[in-house]
Amino acid sequence: MPSRPLNANRSAVVKLQTALDVEAIALARGETDMPASVARLVQLVPPARVDLIDEVLFRVGRRDLGRTLGWPPPHLFHQLVHETKRVHLGEVPMRGPNGIKVDVIRYTDKMDNDRRVYRVTQHAVFIGEFKTPAELAKVVDLAELVEDNGSSE
């Protein structure tokens, strides 16, 4: 029986879950740091789609830790999921070089449309709003984004 293609939501969940494993392993080996990992993970989920992150948490909760032998380290995995969710809730922005700041926001506009976007500012000047990571990548180098942990550089 042929398999059906994944819908957009399921595809995002699968990509995020796989990337979480990869990033947790990279963190455990010291190959990357937490802010850079979180910024890469945030780009895998559409803006403000916390429900997809919750789906990943549900799936991870069903894992048999005895079978996986604790690798990737569960504490790093859960920390990455938590930080990714914080960004999508709008609690923590991402920052880039030269004063670039990217917020994930959700709001209702004048026409009563629910908007979920990446809002980009540079030195507190509004640059634009982007619905997908692909649109955001036209303006910001996504590889240089990191989670803004409150420190100023």
C-alpha distance (Angstrom), angle and dihedral (degrees) to the residues before:
residue distance angle dihedral
M1 . . .
P2 3.82 . .
S3 3.76 117.4 .
R4 3.76 120.9 -118.0
P5 3.79 119.5 -120.3
L6 3.78 115.6 -103.1
N7 3.79 117.9 -101.4
A8 3.81 117.4 -125.0
N9 3.80 94.8 -96.3
R10 3.79 95.6 48.7
S11 3.80 90.2 45.0
A12 3.82 91.0 54.1
V13 3.83 90.9 48.7
V14 3.81 92.8 50.2
K15 3.81 92.8 46.2
L16 3.82 91.7 48.2
Q17 3.79 94.1 47.8
T18 3.80 91.9 49.4
A19 3.80 93.1 45.4
L20 3.82 90.6 48.5
D21 3.80 89.7 57.9
V22 3.81 91.5 47.9
E23 3.82 93.9 47.1
A24 3.83 92.8 46.1
I25 3.81 89.9 53.0
A26 3.82 91.4 47.3
L27 3.82 90.0 50.3
A28 3.80 91.9 49.1
R29 3.80 90.5 51.7
G30 3.81 92.4 46.7
E31 3.81 93.5 -117.7
T32 3.83 94.5 127.3
D33 3.79 141.3 9.9
M34 3.80 131.6 -115.2
P35 3.86 99.9 -106.9
A36 3.81 93.4 51.7
S37 3.81 92.0 45.8
V38 3.79 92.3 50.5
A39 3.81 92.0 49.8
R40 3.81 90.6 52.9
L41 3.81 91.9 48.3
V42 3.80 94.3 48.0
Q43 3.79 89.8 60.4
L44 3.81 91.9 60.7
V45 3.80 94.6 64.9
P46 3.82 124.7 61.9
P47 3.83 112.6 -108.3
A48 3.83 116.3 -72.9
R49 3.83 93.7 -3.3
V50 3.79 95.4 140.1
D51 3.82 89.3 156.1
L52 3.81 89.7 70.4
I53 3.80 91.3 51.7
D54 3.82 89.1 49.6
E55 3.82 88.5 53.0
V56 3.81 89.4 55.7
L57 3.81 90.0 49.5
F58 3.81 89.6 51.6
R59 3.80 91.7 50.5
V60 3.80 92.2 47.5
G61 3.79 90.6 50.7
R62 3.80 88.5 60.1
R63 3.82 93.5 55.5
D64 3.79 117.4 116.6
L65 3.81 101.4 -126.9
G66 3.80 90.4 -165.2
R67 3.80 89.9 62.7
T68 3.80 96.2 44.9
L69 3.82 92.5 47.7
G70 3.79 91.1 -139.0
W71 3.78 94.9 -67.5
P72 2.95 120.8 159.6
P73 3.79 89.6 35.0
P74 3.83 106.0 -100.7
H75 3.81 93.7 -143.4
L76 3.81 91.9 56.5
F77 3.79 91.1 45.2
H78 3.81 92.0 52.3
Q79 3.81 92.2 44.7
L80 3.82 90.4 53.0
V81 3.81 91.8 49.1
H82 3.81 91.0 48.7
E83 3.81 93.6 49.5
T84 3.81 92.0 46.0
K85 3.78 89.9 51.5
R86 3.83 91.0 49.6
V87 3.81 90.2 56.2
H88 3.82 91.9 49.6
L89 3.80 90.7 47.8
G90 3.80 87.9 56.4
E91 3.80 94.4 -115.3
V92 3.81 95.2 118.3
P93 3.83 127.1 30.8
M94 3.79 127.4 -150.4
R95 3.78 121.1 -121.9
G96 3.76 135.0 -156.1
P97 3.78 137.4 -175.5
N98 3.81 122.9 -62.2
G99 3.80 96.4 27.7
I100 3.82 97.3 -56.0
K101 3.80 113.9 156.3
V102 3.82 124.6 -176.6
D103 3.80 120.4 -164.0
V104 3.79 125.0 -172.7
I105 3.79 105.9 -139.6
R106 3.77 140.2 174.4
Y107 3.79 122.7 -161.9
T108 3.80 143.9 145.7
D109 3.81 114.5 -111.0
K110 3.84 128.9 -148.0
M111 3.80 91.5 -85.8
D112 3.83 89.8 56.1
N113 3.82 92.5 -109.6
D114 3.80 118.9 147.8
R115 3.82 106.2 -123.7
R116 3.81 124.1 -163.1
V117 3.78 110.9 -178.6
Y118 3.77 148.9 146.8
R119 3.84 106.9 -112.1
V120 3.79 114.5 -155.4
T121 3.79 125.0 -159.1
Q122 3.77 130.8 172.0
H123 3.79 117.7 -155.8
A124 3.85 87.7 -16.1
V125 3.84 92.2 -54.2
F126 3.81 115.5 124.6
I127 3.82 112.6 -115.4
G128 3.80 102.4 172.3
E129 3.79 150.8 -72.2
F130 3.79 122.3 -96.5
K131 3.81 128.6 -167.0
T132 3.81 99.2 -157.5
P133 3.80 137.8 31.7
A134 3.83 87.7 -116.2
E135 3.81 91.1 59.7
L136 3.81 90.3 44.2
A137 3.81 90.5 51.7
K138 3.81 90.2 62.1
V139 3.81 89.1 65.4
V140 3.81 105.2 26.4
D141 3.80 130.9 39.7
L142 3.80 98.8 -119.8
A143 3.80 92.4 -160.8
E144 3.80 90.1 64.7
L145 3.81 96.5 51.4
V146 3.79 117.9 107.8
E147 3.78 133.4 176.4
D148 3.81 110.2 -88.5
N149 3.78 104.6 -122.9
G150 3.80 93.2 -178.6
S151 3.79 98.0 -95.9
S152 3.78 117.8 125.8
E153 3.77 120.9 -133.3
